[in-house]
Amino acid sequence: MSGAVKFLPNRVWRVYRGGSGIDRLRSATFAADGHFPEDWIASTTPANNPQYESADQGFSRIASSDGAMLFRDYLESAPEYALGAAHHRQFGCNPAFLMKILDSAERLPIQVHPTLPDARRFFNSDFGKTEAWYVVATRTVNGEEPCLFMGFNEELDEQLFRREALSGNFSEGSNMLHRLNVRPGDCYLVPGGLPHAIGSGVTLIEIMEPSDLVVQPERYCGKQPLSDAERWSNAEPEDALCCFDYKAETEAEVRKRCTPPIKKLDDSLSIIIPRESAQYFEVQKLVCNGNYHLVNREKCHRAGVVVSGALTLKDCRGGELELNCGDAFFLPFAMPECEFTGTGEVIFALPPALKETAPPLP
C-alpha cells in the first residue's frame, strides 16, 4: 500500500462508561454511553483489560483492498517507507506514540502514569506514559459540569494521600487535586508523574507514549470494582505509589506547566504541544478553509483526526481520502507533501525526535 491510509473504527473496552461523545463526533444515528468509551488510533499497543478478554484488542486496523489490515502488519510490510530508516532503527515497527478519541460519562479514577525512568524501574517497559489532551466537546452529565482534575493543590498531605490510596478510598485525597473547568479547544500536557483524572462529560483527543500503564488506586471506577492488577498495573502498591509527583502547586502553576505556548507555523498550522515540552511526541493543529498544502518539513510519519468539518486529502502518489468528522488517517514518512481541500480542523500526532538529531530522552 502506498500513500495516505485511513484507520477503521477501533473502539476499546474500558472499566469506565462513556462513548456517546465519539458517536456524536462521527454523526452516528444513535449515540450511547457504555464500556467502549475510547477509539485507539495508530495503535500497535495491546489494551490492558483484565476484565475483558478479547483477541487483538487495542490494535488499530486500516482500510485496505481486502477490507482491513492490522496497522502493525502494514508497518512491518514496509517499515522504512512508513516510519523511516532512522525511526525504525530506534523504535522498531512502532510509531512511538498512541492516539485516542476518548469520551467520559463519569469521572475516571484518580490516577498517574509513570515517567520513562519509573516505567523501566517498576513496570519493565521501554515507554512511560506522558500524554496530552485536546478537548473536542463537553456536556453536562447528571448536573456535573465538565472538568479535568490535574496536579496536587495546596491541601496536599502526602502521607494521608498514600494511606487512602492503599485503602482504595479517597475520602480526603480527591480534594487534593485541582479541578479545572474546560471548554472545546483547550489543550493540556499531562507529564508522567502528574496526578490527574478526567471528569464526566469530556470528549477529547489524547496523544501519548505508546503504553497502557496506569496507577489508579481507587477501588471503584463509578460502580465498577477494580482488581489489584488494574489498580497497580501489576506492580507492588508501594512501588506504584512512587510514580506520583508529590508536589503542591497553585492552579496558575499547574496551568503554566501544562499549557505550553502555541507556535504558529503559518496561518493555518500550529504546534500546540511542542516536542521540547512533551519530549515523546508533538501535537499540531490544522485549520483548513478551502485548500492547504501540507509539507512534511519534520520528515516523519504522523497520524491525524478530523475534529470538525469534512476534508478531502490528496496525496502525492495520486491517492485520495474522503475524511469526515471523527475520521482518522496516517501519513507515512515517505510522503513529502499532500493537499487538504474543504473546511475542517485536524489534530496531528507526530513521533519523538530521533537520537540522531536530538539528545537522548531521559
C-alpha positions in Angstrom: 0.0 0.0 0.0 1.3 3.5 -0.8 0.1 6.9 0.1 -2.1 8.0 3.0 -4.2 5.3 4.7 -7.4 5.5 6.7 -7.9 3.9 10.1 -11.1 1.9 10.7 -13.1 2.5 13.9 -11.4 0.8 16.8 -13.5 1.0 20.0 -11.8 -0.3 23.1 -13.4 -1.7 26.3 -12.6 0.3 29.4 -13.8 0.0 33.0 -15.4 3.4 32.9 -18.5 4.4 31.0 -18.7 6.8 28.1 -18.5 6.9 24.3 -21.6 8.8 23.2 -19.4 11.8 22.5 -17.5 9.7 20.0 -20.8 8.7 18.4 -21.8 12.4 18.2 -18.5 13.4 16.8 -19.0 10.9 14.0 -22.6 11.9 13.4 -23.8 8.4 14.3 -27.6 7.8 14.1 -27.6 6.6 17.7 -25.3 7.9 20.5 -25.0 5.8 23.7 -22.7 5.6 26.7 -21.2 2.2 27.5 -18.0 0.4 28.2 -16.4 1.3 24.9 -15.5 4.9 25.5 -12.3 5.0 23.6 -11.2 4.7 20.0 -7.5 3.9 19.6 -5.6 5.3 16.6 -2.2 4.3 15.1 -2.0 1.7 17.8 0.4 -1.2 18.0 -0.2 -1.3 21.7 -2.4 -4.0 23.3 -5.1 -2.8 25.7 -4.6 -3.8 29.3 -8.1 -5.1 30.2 -8.1 -8.0 32.8 -11.9 -7.8 33.0 -12.4 -8.1 29.2 -10.5 -10.7 27.3 -10.6 -10.2 23.5 -8.1 -11.0 20.8 -6.1 -8.1 19.4 -7.9 -5.5 21.5 -6.3 -2.1 21.2 -4.6 -2.8 17.9 -5.6 -0.5 15.1 -6.7 -1.6 11.6 -6.5 0.3 8.3 -8.7 0.1 5.3 -7.2 -2.0 2.5 -8.1 -3.6 -0.8 -9.0 -6.7 1.2 -11.2 -4.8 3.6 -9.0 -4.5 6.7 -5.3 -4.9 7.7 -3.7 -4.7 11.1 -1.7 -1.4 11.3 1.3 -3.3 12.8 1.3 -5.6 9.7 1.2 -2.5 7.4 4.2 -1.1 9.3 6.1 -4.4 9.2 5.5 -4.7 5.4 7.4 -1.6 4.6 8.9 0.0 7.8 11.4 2.3 6.1 8.6 3.7 3.8 6.1 4.1 6.7 8.4 5.2 9.5 11.8 6.0 8.1 15.0 4.1 8.5 16.3 6.1 11.5 13.0 5.7 13.4 12.8 2.0 12.6 16.4 1.5 13.9 15.4 3.2 17.2 11.9 2.1 17.8 11.3 -0.9 15.5 7.8 -1.2 13.9 6.3 1.1 16.4 5.1 4.7 15.6 6.3 5.6 19.2 3.0 7.3 20.0 -0.6 6.3 20.6 -3.6 8.5 19.8 -7.1 8.1 21.1 -10.6 9.6 20.9 -11.9 9.4 24.5 -15.3 10.3 25.9 -16.2 10.1 29.6 -19.7 9.8 31.1 -18.3 9.6 34.6 -15.2 10.7 36.5 -12.3 8.4 35.9 -10.3 7.2 38.9 -7.6 9.5 40.4 -4.5 8.2 38.7 -1.0 8.7 37.5 1.1 7.4 34.6 4.8 6.6 35.1 7.7 8.7 33.7 10.0 6.7 31.5 12.5 6.0 34.3 9.7 4.8 36.6 8.3 2.7 33.7 11.6 1.0 33.3 12.1 0.6 37.1 8.7 -0.7 38.2 7.0 -2.0 35.0 9.8 -3.2 32.8 8.6 -1.0 30.0 10.5 0.9 27.3 7.8 3.6 27.4 6.3 5.7 30.1 3.0 7.5 29.5 3.3 11.2 29.3 0.2 12.4 27.4 -1.7 15.4 26.0 -5.4 16.3 25.9 -7.1 18.3 23.3 -10.8 19.0 24.3 -13.2 18.5 21.3 -16.6 18.8 23.1 -18.1 19.0 26.5 -21.5 18.3 28.1 -23.2 18.3 31.5 -23.8 14.8 32.9 -26.2 14.4 35.9 -25.7 18.0 36.8 -21.9 17.8 36.8 -20.1 20.4 34.8 -17.3 19.1 32.6 -13.8 19.4 34.1 -10.4 17.9 34.4 -8.5 17.2 37.6 -4.8 18.0 37.4 -2.0 18.3 39.9 -1.9 18.4 43.6 -3.2 21.6 45.2 -2.1 23.4 48.4 -4.2 20.9 50.5 -1.7 18.0 49.7 -0.9 15.8 52.6 1.3 13.1 51.1 1.1 10.6 54.0 -2.7 10.9 54.1 -2.9 10.5 50.3 -0.7 7.4 50.4 -2.8 5.8 53.2 -6.0 6.5 51.4 -4.5 5.2 48.2 -3.6 1.9 49.8 -7.1 1.6 51.2 -8.6 2.5 47.9 -11.0 5.1 49.4 -10.1 8.7 48.7 -12.4 10.4 51.3 -9.9 13.3 51.5 -7.4 12.7 48.7 -9.9 13.6 46.0 -9.9 17.2 47.3 -6.1 17.4 47.0 -6.3 17.8 43.2 -7.1 21.0 41.2 -10.4 20.9 39.4 -10.2 22.8 36.1 -13.3 23.8 34.1 -12.7 23.1 30.4 -14.2 24.1 27.1 -13.6 22.9 23.5 -10.2 23.9 22.1 -8.4 23.7 25.5 -5.2 21.7 25.3 -3.1 20.3 28.2 0.2 18.4 28.6 0.0 15.7 31.3 3.6 14.7 32.1 4.3 11.4 33.7 4.0 11.7 37.5 1.2 14.3 37.4 -1.9 13.2 39.4 -5.0 13.6 37.3 -8.4 12.4 36.4 -10.8 13.2 33.5 -14.2 14.4 34.8 -17.5 13.4 33.3 -18.8 15.0 30.0 -15.5 15.5 28.2 -14.7 14.4 24.7 -11.1 14.7 23.8 -8.2 13.7 21.6 -5.5 12.0 23.7 -1.9 11.7 22.4 0.6 9.7 24.5 3.6 7.4 24.7 2.6 4.0 23.4 1.8 2.2 26.6 -1.3 1.4 28.7 0.4 1.8 32.1 -1.7 3.4 34.8 -1.7 3.6 38.6 -5.3 4.2 39.8 -5.5 3.4 43.5 -9.3 3.8 43.9 -11.2 0.5 44.4 -14.0 1.6 42.2 -14.5 3.4 38.8 -18.1 4.5 39.0 -19.8 1.4 40.2 -17.2 -1.0 38.7 -14.8 -2.6 41.2 -11.1 -2.5 40.2 -8.9 -5.5 40.7 -5.4 -5.1 42.2 -3.9 -5.7 38.8 -6.0 -2.8 37.4 -5.2 -0.5 40.3 -1.4 -1.1 40.3 -0.7 -2.4 36.8 0.8 -5.5 38.4 3.4 -3.5 40.3 3.9 -3.6 44.1 1.5 -1.0 45.6 4.3 0.9 47.4 6.4 1.0 44.3 3.4 2.1 42.2 2.7 5.0 44.6 6.3 6.3 43.9 5.1 7.2 40.4 3.1 10.2 41.9 4.9 13.5 41.9 4.1 14.7 45.4 4.4 18.4 44.7 1.8 21.0 45.7 1.2 23.8 43.2 -1.2 26.6 42.7 -3.7 26.4 39.9 -1.8 29.1 38.0 1.4 27.0 38.3 -0.3 23.8 37.0 -1.8 25.7 34.1 1.6 27.3 33.2 3.4 23.9 33.4 0.7 22.1 31.4 -0.1 24.6 28.7 3.0 25.3 26.6 2.9 28.4 24.3 1.4 27.8 20.9 3.8 28.2 18.0 2.2 29.2 14.6 4.0 27.6 11.7 1.8 29.5 9.2 -1.8 31.0 9.1 -3.3 27.5 9.2 -1.0 25.2 11.0 0.1 25.5 14.7 2.2 23.5 17.1 0.0 23.2 20.3 2.2 20.8 22.2 5.9 21.1 21.1 8.4 18.2 21.3 10.5 20.4 23.6 7.8 20.3 26.2 6.4 16.8 25.7 9.7 15.1 24.8 8.0 12.0 23.5 5.7 13.4 20.8 4.4 16.6 19.2 0.8 17.8 18.7 -0.2 20.1 15.8 -3.5 21.6 14.8 -4.5 22.4 11.2 -7.4 24.8 10.5 -8.3 24.4 6.8 -10.6 26.8 4.9 -10.5 25.9 1.3 -7.1 24.4 0.5 -4.0 23.7 2.5 -0.7 22.2 1.1 1.0 20.2 3.9 4.7 19.8 3.6 6.4 17.1 5.7 9.0 19.6 7.0 9.7 17.4 10.0 10.5 14.4 7.7 8.5 12.0 9.9 5.3 10.0 9.9 2.1 11.3 11.6 -1.5 10.4 12.4 -4.4 12.8 12.2 -8.0 13.0 13.4 -10.6 15.3 11.8 -12.3 17.1 14.8 -14.7 19.3 12.8 -15.9 19.7 9.3 -15.1 17.5 6.3 -12.0 17.3 4.1 -10.6 15.6 1.1 -6.9 14.5 1.3 -5.0 14.1 -1.9 -1.5 12.6 -1.6 1.4 13.0 -3.9 1.1 9.4 -5.1 -2.4 10.0 -6.6 -4.4 8.7 -3.7 -7.5 10.4 -2.3 -9.3 10.0 1.0 -12.6 11.5 2.0 -12.4 12.4 5.6 -15.5 13.2 7.7 -15.6 14.5 11.3 -14.1 11.8 13.6 -12.2 10.0 10.8 -8.5 9.2 11.4 -5.7 8.6 9.0 -1.9 8.0 8.7 0.6 9.9 6.6 3.8 7.8 6.1 7.4 9.1 6.4 8.0 8.8 2.7 5.2 11.1 1.7 6.8 14.6 1.3 3.6 16.5 0.8 -0.2 16.3 0.5 -3.2 18.6 -0.1 -6.3 19.1 2.0 -9.4 20.6 0.5 -12.6 21.6 2.3 -13.4 23.2 5.7 -12.3 21.5 8.8 -9.9 21.0 11.7 -7.3 18.3 12.2 -5.3 17.3 15.2 -2.0 15.6 14.3 0.3 13.4 16.4 4.0 13.4 15.5 6.7 11.0 16.9 9.6 12.0 19.2 12.7 13.4 17.8 15.3 10.8 17.0 18.6 10.3 18.8 20.5 11.0 15.6 19.1 14.6 15.7 18.4 15.2 19.3 19.8 14.4 22.8 18.8 11.1 24.2 15.5 11.1 26.1 15.9 10.9 29.9 
